[in-house]
Amino acid sequence: MAELVVIARFASRPECIVAQSLLRSEGIETLMPDFNVLTAEFDPSMMESGWRLMVRQQDLAKAQAILRDAQTGGGD
């Protein structure tokens, strides 16, 4: 099994979903382990560290470049 690493943490669930969609569109498998947290009794203190987005260690550099380009508007 490939080792997963946290690539980013986001302040909101929608922001994390957008980043996840962007990476998946580039062929990078992702995992958002906190995705279903809203289906349980939600305590905001649970999310102090933000919504985590994870990728395989081997995809880390490529994923970081994709997210960096998206933030700076690169690739347009």
Phi and psi restraints in degrees (range 20) as a CNS / XPLOR table:
assign (resid 1 and name C) (resid 2 and name N)
       (resid 2 and name CA) (resid 2 and name C) 1.0 -72.0 20.0 2
assign (resid 2 and name N) (resid 2 and name CA)
       (resid 2 and name C) (resid 3 and name N) 1.0 143.6 20.0 2
assign (resid 2 and name C) (resid 3 and name N)
       (resid 3 and name CA) (resid 3 and name C) 1.0 -76.0 20.0 2
assign (resid 3 and name N) (resid 3 and name CA)
       (resid 3 and name C) (resid 4 and name N) 1.0 131.8 20.0 2
assign (resid 3 and name C) (resid 4 and name N)
       (resid 4 and name CA) (resid 4 and name C) 1.0 -98.4 20.0 2
assign (resid 4 and name N) (resid 4 and name CA)
       (resid 4 and name C) (resid 5 and name N) 1.0 142.5 20.0 2
assign (resid 4 and name C) (resid 5 and name N)
       (resid 5 and name CA) (resid 5 and name C) 1.0 -131.0 20.0 2
assign (resid 5 and name N) (resid 5 and name CA)
       (resid 5 and name C) (resid 6 and name N) 1.0 150.9 20.0 2
assign (resid 5 and name C) (resid 6 and name N)
       (resid 6 and name CA) (resid 6 and name C) 1.0 -77.9 20.0 2
assign (resid 6 and name N) (resid 6 and name CA)
       (resid 6 and name C) (resid 7 and name N) 1.0 121.0 20.0 2
assign (resid 6 and name C) (resid 7 and name N)
       (resid 7 and name CA) (resid 7 and name C) 1.0 -90.5 20.0 2
assign (resid 7 and name N) (resid 7 and name CA)
       (resid 7 and name C) (resid 8 and name N) 1.0 -32.3 20.0 2
assign (resid 7 and name C) (resid 8 and name N)
       (resid 8 and name CA) (resid 8 and name C) 1.0 -160.4 20.0 2
assign (resid 8 and name N) (resid 8 and name CA)
       (resid 8 and name C) (resid 9 and name N) 1.0 160.6 20.0 2
assign (resid 8 and name C) (resid 9 and name N)
       (resid 9 and name CA) (resid 9 and name C) 1.0 -126.3 20.0 2
assign (resid 9 and name N) (resid 9 and name CA)
       (resid 9 and name C) (resid 10 and name N) 1.0 138.7 20.0 2
assign (resid 9 and name C) (resid 10 and name N)
       (resid 10 and name CA) (resid 10 and name C) 1.0 -122.7 20.0 2
assign (resid 10 and name N) (resid 10 and name CA)
       (resid 10 and name C) (resid 11 and name N) 1.0 150.6 20.0 2
assign (resid 10 and name C) (resid 11 and name N)
       (resid 11 and name CA) (resid 11 and name C) 1.0 -74.5 20.0 2
assign (resid 11 and name N) (resid 11 and name CA)
       (resid 11 and name C) (resid 12 and name N) 1.0 -22.3 20.0 2
assign (resid 11 and name C) (resid 12 and name N)
       (resid 12 and name CA) (resid 12 and name C) 1.0 -135.6 20.0 2
assign (resid 12 and name N) (resid 12 and name CA)
       (resid 12 and name C) (resid 13 and name N) 1.0 153.8 20.0 2
assign (resid 12 and name C) (resid 13 and name N)
       (resid 13 and name CA) (resid 13 and name C) 1.0 -63.3 20.0 2
assign (resid 13 and name N) (resid 13 and name CA)
       (resid 13 and name C) (resid 14 and name N) 1.0 -45.8 20.0 2
assign (resid 13 and name C) (resid 14 and name N)
       (resid 14 and name CA) (resid 14 and name C) 1.0 -59.5 20.0 2
assign (resid 14 and name N) (resid 14 and name CA)
       (resid 14 and name C) (resid 15 and name N) 1.0 -38.5 20.0 2
assign (resid 14 and name C) (resid 15 and name N)
       (resid 15 and name CA) (resid 15 and name C) 1.0 -62.6 20.0 2
assign (resid 15 and name N) (resid 15 and name CA)
       (resid 15 and name C) (resid 16 and name N) 1.0 -40.7 20.0 2
assign (resid 15 and name C) (resid 16 and name N)
       (resid 16 and name CA) (resid 16 and name C) 1.0 -66.6 20.0 2
assign (resid 16 and name N) (resid 16 and name CA)
       (resid 16 and name C) (resid 17 and name N) 1.0 -39.3 20.0 2
assign (resid 16 and name C) (resid 17 and name N)
       (resid 17 and name CA) (resid 17 and name C) 1.0 -64.6 20.0 2
assign (resid 17 and name N) (resid 17 and name CA)
       (resid 17 and name C) (resid 18 and name N) 1.0 -39.3 20.0 2
assign (resid 17 and name C) (resid 18 and name N)
       (resid 18 and name CA) (resid 18 and name C) 1.0 -62.7 20.0 2
assign (resid 18 and name N) (resid 18 and name CA)
       (resid 18 and name C) (resid 19 and name N) 1.0 -46.4 20.0 2
assign (resid 18 and name C) (resid 19 and name N)
       (resid 19 and name CA) (resid 19 and name C) 1.0 -62.5 20.0 2
assign (resid 19 and name N) (resid 19 and name CA)
       (resid 19 and name C) (resid 20 and name N) 1.0 -41.6 20.0 2
assign (resid 19 and name C) (resid 20 and name N)
       (resid 20 and name CA) (resid 20 and name C) 1.0 -61.0 20.0 2
assign (resid 20 and name N) (resid 20 and name CA)
       (resid 20 and name C) (resid 21 and name N) 1.0 -44.3 20.0 2
assign (resid 20 and name C) (resid 21 and name N)
       (resid 21 and name CA) (resid 21 and name C) 1.0 -63.0 20.0 2
assign (resid 21 and name N) (resid 21 and name CA)
       (resid 21 and name C) (resid 22 and name N) 1.0 -40.9 20.0 2
assign (resid 21 and name C) (resid 22 and name N)
       (resid 22 and name CA) (resid 22 and name C) 1.0 -61.2 20.0 2
assign (resid 22 and name N) (resid 22 and name CA)
       (resid 22 and name C) (resid 23 and name N) 1.0 -47.3 20.0 2
assign (resid 22 and name C) (resid 23 and name N)
       (resid 23 and name CA) (resid 23 and name C) 1.0 -65.5 20.0 2
assign (resid 23 and name N) (resid 23 and name CA)
       (resid 23 and name C) (resid 24 and name N) 1.0 -41.8 20.0 2
assign (resid 23 and name C) (resid 24 and name N)
       (resid 24 and name CA) (resid 24 and name C) 1.0 -62.8 20.0 2
assign (resid 24 and name N) (resid 24 and name CA)
       (resid 24 and name C) (resid 25 and name N) 1.0 -35.7 20.0 2
assign (resid 24 and name C) (resid 25 and name N)
       (resid 25 and name CA) (resid 25 and name C) 1.0 -66.0 20.0 2
assign (resid 25 and name N) (resid 25 and name CA)
       (resid 25 and name C) (resid 26 and name N) 1.0 -20.6 20.0 2
assign (resid 25 and name C) (resid 26 and name N)
       (resid 26 and name CA) (resid 26 and name C) 1.0 -96.1 20.0 2
assign (resid 26 and name N) (resid 26 and name CA)
       (resid 26 and name C) (resid 27 and name N) 1.0 7.2 20.0 2
assign (resid 26 and name C) (resid 27 and name N)
       (resid 27 and name CA) (resid 27 and name C) 1.0 86.7 20.0 2
assign (resid 27 and name N) (resid 27 and name CA)
       (resid 27 and name C) (resid 28 and name N) 1.0 14.3 20.0 2
assign (resid 27 and name C) (resid 28 and name N)
       (resid 28 and name CA) (resid 28 and name C) 1.0 -99.4 20.0 2
assign (resid 28 and name N) (resid 28 and name CA)
       (resid 28 and name C) (resid 29 and name N) 1.0 123.0 20.0 2
assign (resid 28 and name C) (resid 29 and name N)
       (resid 29 and name CA) (resid 29 and name C) 1.0 -71.8 20.0 2
assign (resid 29 and name N) (resid 29 and name CA)
       (resid 29 and name C) (resid 30 and name N) 1.0 138.0 20.0 2
assign (resid 29 and name C) (resid 30 and name N)
       (resid 30 and name CA) (resid 30 and name C) 1.0 -132.1 20.0 2
assign (resid 30 and name N) (resid 30 and name CA)
       (resid 30 and name C) (resid 31 and name N) 1.0 164.8 20.0 2
assign (resid 30 and name C) (resid 31 and name N)
       (resid 31 and name CA) (resid 31 and name C) 1.0 -141.8 20.0 2
assign (resid 31 and name N) (resid 31 and name CA)
       (resid 31 and name C) (resid 32 and name N) 1.0 132.5 20.0 2
assign (resid 31 and name C) (resid 32 and name N)
       (resid 32 and name CA) (resid 32 and name C) 1.0 -116.9 20.0 2
assign (resid 32 and name N) (resid 32 and name CA)
       (resid 32 and name C) (resid 33 and name N) 1.0 90.6 20.0 2
assign (resid 32 and name C) (resid 33 and name N)
       (resid 33 and name CA) (resid 33 and name C) 1.0 -63.0 20.0 2
assign (resid 33 and name N) (resid 33 and name CA)
       (resid 33 and name C) (resid 34 and name N) 1.0 -19.3 20.0 2
assign (resid 33 and name C) (resid 34 and name N)
       (resid 34 and name CA) (resid 34 and name C) 1.0 -94.9 20.0 2
assign (resid 34 and name N) (resid 34 and name CA)
       (resid 34 and name C) (resid 35 and name N) 1.0 8.1 20.0 2
assign (resid 34 and name C) (resid 35 and name N)
       (resid 35 and name CA) (resid 35 and name C) 1.0 -54.2 20.0 2
assign (resid 35 and name N) (resid 35 and name CA)
       (resid 35 and name C) (resid 36 and name N) 1.0 -44.2 20.0 2
assign (resid 35 and name C) (resid 36 and name N)
       (resid 36 and name CA) (resid 36 and name C) 1.0 -91.1 20.0 2
assign (resid 36 and name N) (resid 36 and name CA)
       (resid 36 and name C) (resid 37 and name N) 1.0 11.6 20.0 2
assign (resid 36 and name C) (resid 37 and name N)
       (resid 37 and name CA) (resid 37 and name C) 1.0 -61.6 20.0 2
assign (resid 37 and name N) (resid 37 and name CA)
       (resid 37 and name C) (resid 38 and name N) 1.0 -27.9 20.0 2
assign (resid 37 and name C) (resid 38 and name N)
       (resid 38 and name CA) (resid 38 and name C) 1.0 -74.8 20.0 2
assign (resid 38 and name N) (resid 38 and name CA)
       (resid 38 and name C) (resid 39 and name N) 1.0 -13.7 20.0 2
assign (resid 38 and name C) (resid 39 and name N)
       (resid 39 and name CA) (resid 39 and name C) 1.0 -81.0 20.0 2
assign (resid 39 and name N) (resid 39 and name CA)
       (resid 39 and name C) (resid 40 and name N) 1.0 -16.3 20.0 2
assign (resid 39 and name C) (resid 40 and name N)
       (resid 40 and name CA) (resid 40 and name C) 1.0 -96.0 20.0 2
assign (resid 40 and name N) (resid 40 and name CA)
       (resid 40 and name C) (resid 41 and name N) 1.0 177.9 20.0 2
assign (resid 40 and name C) (resid 41 and name N)
       (resid 41 and name CA) (resid 41 and name C) 1.0 -66.9 20.0 2
assign (resid 41 and name N) (resid 41 and name CA)
       (resid 41 and name C) (resid 42 and name N) 1.0 116.7 20.0 2
assign (resid 41 and name C) (resid 42 and name N)
       (resid 42 and name CA) (resid 42 and name C) 1.0 -92.2 20.0 2
assign (resid 42 and name N) (resid 42 and name CA)
       (resid 42 and name C) (resid 43 and name N) 1.0 126.1 20.0 2
assign (resid 42 and name C) (resid 43 and name N)
       (resid 43 and name CA) (resid 43 and name C) 1.0 -114.4 20.0 2
assign (resid 43 and name N) (resid 43 and name CA)
       (resid 43 and name C) (resid 44 and name N) 1.0 115.1 20.0 2
assign (resid 43 and name C) (resid 44 and name N)
       (resid 44 and name CA) (resid 44 and name C) 1.0 -53.3 20.0 2
assign (resid 44 and name N) (resid 44 and name CA)
       (resid 44 and name C) (resid 45 and name N) 1.0 -27.0 20.0 2
assign (resid 44 and name C) (resid 45 and name N)
       (resid 45 and name CA) (resid 45 and name C) 1.0 -66.2 20.0 2
assign (resid 45 and name N) (resid 45 and name CA)
       (resid 45 and name C) (resid 46 and name N) 1.0 -18.6 20.0 2
assign (resid 45 and name C) (resid 46 and name N)
       (resid 46 and name CA) (resid 46 and name C) 1.0 -64.8 20.0 2
assign (resid 46 and name N) (resid 46 and name CA)
       (resid 46 and name C) (resid 47 and name N) 1.0 -25.7 20.0 2
assign (resid 46 and name C) (resid 47 and name N)
       (resid 47 and name CA) (resid 47 and name C) 1.0 -105.6 20.0 2
assign (resid 47 and name N) (resid 47 and name CA)
       (resid 47 and name C) (resid 48 and name N) 1.0 25.5 20.0 2
assign (resid 47 and name C) (resid 48 and name N)
       (resid 48 and name CA) (resid 48 and name C) 1.0 -55.4 20.0 2
assign (resid 48 and name N) (resid 48 and name CA)
       (resid 48 and name C) (resid 49 and name N) 1.0 -33.9 20.0 2
assign (resid 48 and name C) (resid 49 and name N)
       (resid 49 and name CA) (resid 49 and name C) 1.0 -92.2 20.0 2
assign (resid 49 and name N) (resid 49 and name CA)
       (resid 49 and name C) (resid 50 and name N) 1.0 3.2 20.0 2
assign (resid 49 and name C) (resid 50 and name N)
       (resid 50 and name CA) (resid 50 and name C) 1.0 90.2 20.0 2
assign (resid 50 and name N) (resid 50 and name CA)
       (resid 50 and name C) (resid 51 and name N) 1.0 172.3 20.0 2
assign (resid 50 and name C) (resid 51 and name N)
       (resid 51 and name CA) (resid 51 and name C) 1.0 -81.1 20.0 2
assign (resid 51 and name N) (resid 51 and name CA)
       (resid 51 and name C) (resid 52 and name N) 1.0 119.4 20.0 2
assign (resid 51 and name C) (resid 52 and name N)
       (resid 52 and name CA) (resid 52 and name C) 1.0 -86.5 20.0 2
assign (resid 52 and name N) (resid 52 and name CA)
       (resid 52 and name C) (resid 53 and name N) 1.0 138.6 20.0 2
assign (resid 52 and name C) (resid 53 and name N)
       (resid 53 and name CA) (resid 53 and name C) 1.0 -121.0 20.0 2
assign (resid 53 and name N) (resid 53 and name CA)
       (resid 53 and name C) (resid 54 and name N) 1.0 127.7 20.0 2
assign (resid 53 and name C) (resid 54 and name N)
       (resid 54 and name CA) (resid 54 and name C) 1.0 -118.9 20.0 2
assign (resid 54 and name N) (resid 54 and name CA)
       (resid 54 and name C) (resid 55 and name N) 1.0 148.9 20.0 2
assign (resid 54 and name C) (resid 55 and name N)
       (resid 55 and name CA) (resid 55 and name C) 1.0 -135.8 20.0 2
assign (resid 55 and name N) (resid 55 and name CA)
       (resid 55 and name C) (resid 56 and name N) 1.0 167.7 20.0 2
assign (resid 55 and name C) (resid 56 and name N)
       (resid 56 and name CA) (resid 56 and name C) 1.0 -69.0 20.0 2
assign (resid 56 and name N) (resid 56 and name CA)
       (resid 56 and name C) (resid 57 and name N) 1.0 144.1 20.0 2
assign (resid 56 and name C) (resid 57 and name N)
       (resid 57 and name CA) (resid 57 and name C) 1.0 -51.8 20.0 2
assign (resid 57 and name N) (resid 57 and name CA)
       (resid 57 and name C) (resid 58 and name N) 1.0 -40.6 20.0 2
assign (resid 57 and name C) (resid 58 and name N)
       (resid 58 and name CA) (resid 58 and name C) 1.0 -67.8 20.0 2
assign (resid 58 and name N) (resid 58 and name CA)
       (resid 58 and name C) (resid 59 and name N) 1.0 -18.8 20.0 2
assign (resid 58 and name C) (resid 59 and name N)
       (resid 59 and name CA) (resid 59 and name C) 1.0 -99.6 20.0 2
assign (resid 59 and name N) (resid 59 and name CA)
       (resid 59 and name C) (resid 60 and name N) 1.0 0.7 20.0 2
assign (resid 59 and name C) (resid 60 and name N)
       (resid 60 and name CA) (resid 60 and name C) 1.0 -57.6 20.0 2
assign (resid 60 and name N) (resid 60 and name CA)
       (resid 60 and name C) (resid 61 and name N) 1.0 -51.8 20.0 2
assign (resid 60 and name C) (resid 61 and name N)
       (resid 61 and name CA) (resid 61 and name C) 1.0 -61.7 20.0 2
assign (resid 61 and name N) (resid 61 and name CA)
       (resid 61 and name C) (resid 62 and name N) 1.0 -44.6 20.0 2
assign (resid 61 and name C) (resid 62 and name N)
       (resid 62 and name CA) (resid 62 and name C) 1.0 -64.4 20.0 2
assign (resid 62 and name N) (resid 62 and name CA)
       (resid 62 and name C) (resid 63 and name N) 1.0 -42.7 20.0 2
assign (resid 62 and name C) (resid 63 and name N)
       (resid 63 and name CA) (resid 63 and name C) 1.0 -64.8 20.0 2
assign (resid 63 and name N) (resid 63 and name CA)
       (resid 63 and name C) (resid 64 and name N) 1.0 -41.3 20.0 2
assign (resid 63 and name C) (resid 64 and name N)
       (resid 64 and name CA) (resid 64 and name C) 1.0 -61.4 20.0 2
assign (resid 64 and name N) (resid 64 and name CA)
       (resid 64 and name C) (resid 65 and name N) 1.0 -41.7 20.0 2
assign (resid 64 and name C) (resid 65 and name N)
       (resid 65 and name CA) (resid 65 and name C) 1.0 -64.3 20.0 2
assign (resid 65 and name N) (resid 65 and name CA)
       (resid 65 and name C) (resid 66 and name N) 1.0 -40.6 20.0 2
assign (resid 65 and name C) (resid 66 and name N)
       (resid 66 and name CA) (resid 66 and name C) 1.0 -63.0 20.0 2
assign (resid 66 and name N) (resid 66 and name CA)
       (resid 66 and name C) (resid 67 and name N) 1.0 -46.8 20.0 2
assign (resid 66 and name C) (resid 67 and name N)
       (resid 67 and name CA) (resid 67 and name C) 1.0 -67.6 20.0 2
assign (resid 67 and name N) (resid 67 and name CA)
       (resid 67 and name C) (resid 68 and name N) 1.0 -38.2 20.0 2
assign (resid 67 and name C) (resid 68 and name N)
       (resid 68 and name CA) (resid 68 and name C) 1.0 -62.2 20.0 2
assign (resid 68 and name N) (resid 68 and name CA)
       (resid 68 and name C) (resid 69 and name N) 1.0 -45.7 20.0 2
assign (resid 68 and name C) (resid 69 and name N)
       (resid 69 and name CA) (resid 69 and name C) 1.0 -61.6 20.0 2
assign (resid 69 and name N) (resid 69 and name CA)
       (resid 69 and name C) (resid 70 and name N) 1.0 -38.5 20.0 2
assign (resid 69 and name C) (resid 70 and name N)
       (resid 70 and name CA) (resid 70 and name C) 1.0 -65.6 20.0 2
assign (resid 70 and name N) (resid 70 and name CA)
       (resid 70 and name C) (resid 71 and name N) 1.0 -37.5 20.0 2
assign (resid 70 and name C) (resid 71 and name N)
       (resid 71 and name CA) (resid 71 and name C) 1.0 -70.7 20.0 2
assign (resid 71 and name N) (resid 71 and name CA)
       (resid 71 and name C) (resid 72 and name N) 1.0 -36.0 20.0 2
assign (resid 71 and name C) (resid 72 and name N)
       (resid 72 and name CA) (resid 72 and name C) 1.0 -92.3 20.0 2
assign (resid 72 and name N) (resid 72 and name CA)
       (resid 72 and name C) (resid 73 and name N) 1.0 -5.3 20.0 2
assign (resid 72 and name C) (resid 73 and name N)
       (resid 73 and name CA) (resid 73 and name C) 1.0 80.0 20.0 2
assign (resid 73 and name N) (resid 73 and name CA)
       (resid 73 and name C) (resid 74 and name N) 1.0 13.8 20.0 2
assign (resid 73 and name C) (resid 74 and name N)
       (resid 74 and name CA) (resid 74 and name C) 1.0 -68.1 20.0 2
assign (resid 74 and name N) (resid 74 and name CA)
       (resid 74 and name C) (resid 75 and name N) 1.0 155.2 20.0 2
assign (resid 74 and name C) (resid 75 and name N)
       (resid 75 and name CA) (resid 75 and name C) 1.0 86.2 20.0 2
assign (resid 75 and name N) (resid 75 and name CA)
       (resid 75 and name C) (resid 76 and name N) 1.0 1.4 20.0 2
